Amino acid sequence: MKKQASILVAGLACTTAVQAQQDTTRNRELTPVEVIALRASTKAPFAATTLNRQDIAKGNDGRDVINLLDQTPSVLINSDAGNGLGYTDIRVRGTDGQRINFTINGIPVNDAESQGSFMVNIPDLISSAGSIQIQRGVGSSTNGSGAFGGTVNISNMDQQNQASARAINTVGSFNTLRHTLMAGSGRLKGGFNIDVRLSKLSSDGYVDRSASDLKSAQLLAGWTSRNERTNIKFNLFTGKEKTGQSWNGVPQDSLATNRTYNELGLKDDGTYYNNQTDNYQQDFYQLFFNHKFNNSLKLNAGLYLTRGRGYYNEYRMGESYSTYGLPDRIVGSDTMTETSLTRQLWLDNYNYGAVASLMYTRGRTQLVLGGALSQYDAKHYGYVTWAQEGGVPADYRWYNLTAHKTDANIYAKLEQQLATHLYGYADLQLRSVQYKINGFRKNPGVSTDEQYLFFNPKFGLSYIQGAHKVFGSYAMANKEPNRDDFEAGVNQIPKPEQLNDIELGYQYNNGRTSLGAQLYYMLYKDQLVATGKINDVGAYTRSNVGQSYRRGLELFGSSQVSPWLSVQANLTLSQNKIKSFTEYIDDYDNGGQLEVQHSNTDIALSPNTIAGATLSFCPFEMDIDQDFTIDLIGKYVGRQYLDNTSNTARSIDPYALANVRLNYSIRNRWVKEAGISLSVNNILDKKYESKGYTFSYLYGGMQTFNYYFPQAGRNYLLTLTLGF
């Protein structure tokens, strides 16, 4: 009997992330209601995957939080530095990060202007995250910019009832180091809790001069009333990053000879500037008040301030004085119109606001009324810090521009049991946006002041009987253009995008085996698509196309095959098409632009096939206070086109990857946990690229230039954890 019990315990330690979606917070404080209000419930007719604290801890190897989501359905990740630290990005169903809504504790994280999410600003967020839910498609209403491909909601406000301390240290390839210290007071007299975290990460990166130096800290103070009906939490977390600029990728002709080549920072003498860096600090202040009036009615309200400031430090060759509002340099009889120089491009911003939700649950009805109001104020300015030929005043600021954005939304969500096994869902959101830009760096005299009013309805039905769930939904989402779109579209104001999303799904979960299938059809109107051109800070310019769509089938499942073996896998088969658009190619041979008509072409960076699988097993029988697991992790990504022309010569070859992860931990009366984890990534040492872009022009014939983001070959991360 003892032997059987030991085998069972060892088997339970192998449970995979897809299975482990049960509530593990019974010994922790009240979870903020705002997180629940924005997340899809188990009855909601949407596609969602939730990772709990155990899932997060298992994959916490020091890399960015984006890497943790790689084995969820329809997800692709990229690392500019090639090894998962520094700048990373995510795509869901082919949709880029500017259309994926990120929130932390219900507070929007996406930058108000670029609408992207930069997790590099919040390094080591994984270590204090309690749960992460990723919704695919439009999903339920949330705060911040519109969700056009997915929603990622992160909670980092869990607090334990008992005092604890933890140290996590990681060492790995490319001189990667991570040191994390965490401590919590537990529940003190009077109902107070205090938790702190300090983190420092550094890495040289895989790509040349892509090193990162990252620091972060968190202070979480909470108070819970004796009857646990009232909860107040103050959450302060901050991150500071300095990373080498590697956002241009690697030219195609360098891949065969030097896959780590980085062209940024090249100086006149052929050497490279040693401070071609991105520098940014972001501070998050969050104050929440939660109150449970009775068993039916709960209130959550929150105030927040997000403070960001930082700059790009760059070396530029052959810059015209006139570009910087300066007269030509005259030395004797010589007139110099150009100079090499160093400059700083600054962004200094505040984003502040309030969120609230009121949840009523009684009998067959759950009703949530909520909303948010935020104000974003930003300054954009630049300094010339040095000029080779002189002629620049000290501390010269050549532009000083402002931008303001007001974002407000209200929503009502209703889940109603209509019959014994039938549930109805309705979600109505009204969102107002006012965006005022007072000039652009390259067009300081051009301004824009746009107002939008979006109505985003969502409806669905779920039929749930035993382990079976069948559901369907329709959702509409609208989204305003971002700053780059307005700057690139000075002569023609870009239109807002609209998405109509239809989802049909089936899920089976008996606690041991989980299976699911999801059909989706995402029809876009006026989608903004990449042209293939990239500006000098790595941002793509986009233009509206009339109609485009994404449709596909997602298959996913997991099973505890035996007490010592579990498996999980997912597969996405899709079509991602633009019905018709015009490609414009600069024609330097004849002047003007060459127009090329295309129809029914693939959307850039949207592979038709994405697959992932994890095999977890415990090879040895372990004592009840020990765990040892081996995870074999696979990923396959089909061909991706660099632009919207379906031209194979401008594409990324399909790739398949294999990773291995080993985890061993022990618990006894002296330590709550002592563990060691080894991640060996890309164990087959495949040469592959995860993202890219292209541009062409006519000059003595067609000239095409492809750029790629190569990822590291075989590399490792070794993590030691000690918890009390």
C-alpha positions, 0 to 999 in steps of 0.5 A, spaced: 500 500 500 505 504 501 509 503 495 502 504 491 501 511 494 508 513 493 507 511 485 501 515 486 504 521 489 509 521 484 504 521 478 501 527 481 507 531 480 507 530 473 500 533 471 501 538 465 499 545 465 493 544 461 490 539 466 492 543 472 487 549 472 483 547 478 483 552 484 490 552 488 488 558 492 485 556 498 490 557 503 491 564 500 488 571 501 481 573 497 483 574 489 481 581 487 474 581 484 477 585 478 481 579 475 475 575 476 470 580 472 475 580 466 476 573 465 472 568 462 469 563 467 468 556 465 461 557 463 463 562 458 463 561 451 470 563 449 477 559 448 481 560 454 487 557 457 489 558 465 496 557 468 496 556 475 502 558 480 504 551 479 504 551 472 508 558 472 513 555 477 515 549 473 517 554 467 520 559 471 527 559 468 529 566 468 526 568 461 521 573 459 513 571 461 512 570 454 516 564 453 511 561 458 505 561 454 509 558 448 505 551 449 498 554 449 494 553 443 495 558 437 501 562 440 508 564 437 513 567 440 520 571 438 526 574 442 530 580 439 536 577 442 535 570 440 535 567 447 528 569 451 531 575 455 530 582 453 525 584 448 520 579 446 513 579 443 508 574 442 502 572 436 496 569 437 493 566 431 498 570 427 495 576 430 501 581 433 502 584 440 499 590 438 492 587 438 493 583 444 490 586 450 495 585 456 492 587 463 496 586 470 490 585 476 485 588 471 490 594 469 491 595 462 499 594 460 499 596 453 502 602 451 497 607 450 500 610 443 504 604 440 499 599 443 504 594 444 506 590 451 513 590 453 514 585 458 522 587 458 520 593 462 517 588 468 523 583 468 522 577 472 514 578 473 513 570 473 516 569 480 510 573 483 505 571 478 499 567 481 495 565 475 495 567 468 489 566 463 490 567 455 483 568 451 484 567 444 480 571 439 476 577 442 474 574 448 470 577 454 470 585 455 477 588 458 480 594 460 485 598 455 486 597 447 481 592 443 483 585 443 483 583 436 487 576 437 487 575 444 487 577 451 493 575 457 491 577 464 496 576 469 495 576 477 501 578 481 497 579 488 497 572 491 499 573 498 500 567 503 497 566 510 504 563 513 510 567 513 515 565 507 522 566 504 524 564 497 531 565 493 531 563 486 538 563 482 539 562 475 545 561 470 545 559 463 548 560 456 550 567 454 552 569 461 545 569 463 544 570 470 538 571 474 537 572 482 531 573 485 529 574 493 522 574 495 519 574 502 512 574 505 510 576 512 504 571 512 497 573 515 499 578 521 495 580 527 490 585 525 489 582 518 495 585 515 500 582 509 506 584 506 510 581 501 517 583 497 521 581 491 527 583 488 530 581 482 536 582 477 537 579 471 543 580 466 545 576 459 549 577 453 544 575 448 545 570 442 545 576 437 551 581 437 551 587 442 544 585 444 546 584 452 540 586 457 541 588 464 534 588 468 532 590 475 525 589 478 522 590 485 515 589 488 512 591 494 505 588 496 501 590 502 494 587 504 489 588 509 483 583 510 478 584 515 476 579 520 470 576 517 474 576 510 469 581 507 473 587 506 480 587 502 485 592 501 491 591 497 497 596 495 501 593 489 507 597 487 512 594 482 517 597 478 522 595 472 528 598 469 531 595 463 538 597 459 538 592 453 542 593 446 538 594 440 537 588 436 531 590 433 533 590 426 534 583 425 539 580 421 540 581 413 538 574 409 545 574 406 549 574 413 545 568 415 549 563 412 556 566 415 554 570 421 547 568 424 548 573 430 550 579 426 547 586 428 548 592 423 546 597 428 551 602 431 556 601 426 561 607 426 564 611 420 571 607 422 568 600 421 567 599 429 561 599 433 558 604 438 558 601 445 552 604 447 547 603 442 542 601 447 534 602 449 533 605 456 527 605 460 524 604 467 516 603 468 513 604 475 506 601 477 502 603 483 495 600 484 490 600 490 485 596 490 478 595 495 474 589 495 468 588 499 463 582 499 456 585 501 453 578 502 453 572 498 450 575 492 454 582 491 461 584 491 465 590 489 471 591 487 474 598 485 481 600 484 486 606 482 492 606 478 498 610 476 503 607 471 509 612 470 514 610 464 520 614 462 526 612 458 530 613 451 534 610 445 541 612 445 544 611 438 549 613 433 547 615 427 552 616 420 551 622 415 545 625 418 543 632 415 544 638 420 537 640 417 534 634 419 535 637 426 533 644 425 541 646 425 544 650 420 550 647 415 557 647 419 561 652 415 569 651 417 573 656 413 571 655 406 568 648 407 561 647 408 559 641 411 551 639 411 552 632 414 555 629 420 555 623 424 552 624 431 549 620 437 542 622 440 537 620 445 530 619 443 526 620 449 519 618 452 516 620 458 509 619 460 504 618 465 498 613 465 493 614 470 486 612 472 480 608 475 477 601 474 471 598 478 466 592 477 460 590 481 458 583 481 451 580 483 451 572 483 444 569 485 441 562 483 442 562 476 444 569 474 451 572 474 451 579 473 457 584 472 457 591 471 464 595 470 468 600 467 474 604 467 477 611 466 484 612 464 488 618 462 495 618 458 500 624 458 506 623 454 512 627 452 516 626 446 523 629 445 530 628 443 537 630 444 543 631 440 549 629 445 555 629 440 556 631 433 563 629 430 563 635 426 561 640 431 556 645 430 551 643 436 549 647 442 550 643 449 544 639 451 541 641 444 533 638 444 531 638 437 524 636 438 519 637 444 512 634 442 506 632 447 500 627 446 494 625 450 489 620 450 483 619 454 480 612 454 473 610 458 469 604 457 463 601 461 460 594 460 455 589 463 456 582 463 450 577 464 451 569 465 444 566 465 442 559 466 437 558 461 435 551 462 438 545 466 444 544 462 444 551 458 447 557 459 447 564 456 452 569 455 451 577 453 457 582 454 456 589 452 461 594 452 461 601 450 468 604 449 470 612 448 477 614 445 480 621 444 487 621 442 491 628 440 498 628 438 501 634 437 506 633 432 511 627 430 519 627 430 519 627 422 513 631 422 513 636 427 508 641 424 503 635 423 498 634 429 491 630 429 485 630 434 481 624 433 475 621 437 472 614 437 466 611 440 466 603 439 460 599 441 463 592 442 457 586 443 458 579 445 453 573 445 454 566 446 451 559 449 454 554 453 451 547 453 454 543 459 453 536 461 457 532 466 464 532 463 462 535 456 461 542 454 459 545 447 459 552 446 458 558 440 459 565 441 459 571 436 463 578 438 465 584 435 471 588 437 473 595 434 480 598 435 483 605 433 490 606 429 496 607 433 501 612 433 505 610 427 499 609 423 498 616 424 505 618 422 505 614 416 498 616 414 499 623 414 496 624 408 490 620 409 488 618 416 488 611 417 481 608 419 479 604 425 479 596 425 473 592 426 473 585 427 467 580 427 469 573 431 465 567 431 467 561 435 464 554 436 467 549 440 467 543 444 471 541 451 471 534 455 474 534 462 473 528 467 479 531 471 484 526 468 483 527 461 481 533 457 480 534 450 477 540 446 476 543 439 475 550 437 473 553 430 474 560 429 472 565 423 475 572 424 472 577 419 476 584 419 474 590 416 479 595 414 485 591 418 491 595 418 497 590 415 504 591 415 507 593 408 514 590 409 517 597 411 520 598 417 522 605 420 528 607 424 526 604 431 523 597 429 516 599 428 512 597 422 508 602 417 501 599 416 495 601 411 488 599 411 485 593 407 478 592 405 477 585 407 481 580 410 480 574 415 483 568 419 479 562 420 481 555 423 481 549 427 484 548 434 485 542 437 488 541 444 488 535 449 492 532 455 491 526 459 494 523 465 496 516 461 498 513 468 501 515 475 508 516 472 506 519 465 502 525 462 501 528 455 499 534 452 498 537 445 495 542 441 494 543 433 492 549 429 490 549 422 488 555 419 487 560 413 489 567 414 487 571 408 487 578 405 482 578 399 485 584 395 490 589 396 495 593 392 502 593 393 506 599 392 514 599 390 518 605 390 521 605 382 527 609 382 528 607 375 522 610 372 520 615 378 514 614 382 511 607 385 510 601 381 503 598 383 502 591 384 495 588 385 494 582 389 488 577 391 487 572 396 494 572 399 496 570 406 497 575 411 504 576 413 507 572 419 501 568 420 503 560 419 497 555 417 500 550 422 502 551 429 503 545 433 506 544 440 506 537 445 509 536 452 511 529 454 512 529 462 514 523 466 517 521 472 522 515 471 523 513 478 519 511 484 520 517 489 519 518 496 512 522 498 517 528 500 520 528 493 519 530 486 523 528 479 520 530 473 522 530 465 519 534 460 520 533 453 517 539 449 516 540 442 514 545 437 512 546 430 511 552 426 509 552 418 511 557 413 511 564 414 511 570 409 514 576 411 509 580 407 502 580 404 504 577 397 505 570 399 512 570 395 516 564 398 522 568 396 520 572 402 518 567 407 521 564 413 522 556 412 518 551 417 521 549 423 521 544 428 524 544 435 525 540 441 526 542 448 528 538 455 526 540 462 528 536 468 525 538 475 527 535 482 525 538 488 525 535 496 521 538 502 522 536 509 521 539 516 527 544 515 525 547 508 519 548 504 522 547 498 529 545 495 529 544 488 534 544 481 531 545 474 535 544 468 532 547 461 536 545 455 532 549 449 533 547 442 536 541 444 537 538 436 541 545 435 536 547 429 538 553 425 531 557 425 528 564 425 522 566 428 520 573 425 522 577 420 520 583 415 522 585 407 522 591 403 523 592 395 524 597 390 526 598 383 533 600 382 537 597 376 531 591 376 527 589 382 532 589 389 529 585 395 531 585 402 529 580 407 531 581 414 530 575 419 530 574 427 535 568 428 534 564 435 539 561 439 542 554 438 542 549 443 542 553 450 541 551 457 538 555 463 540 552 470 535 554 476 536 553 484 530 554 488 530 554 496 524 556 499 522 556 507 
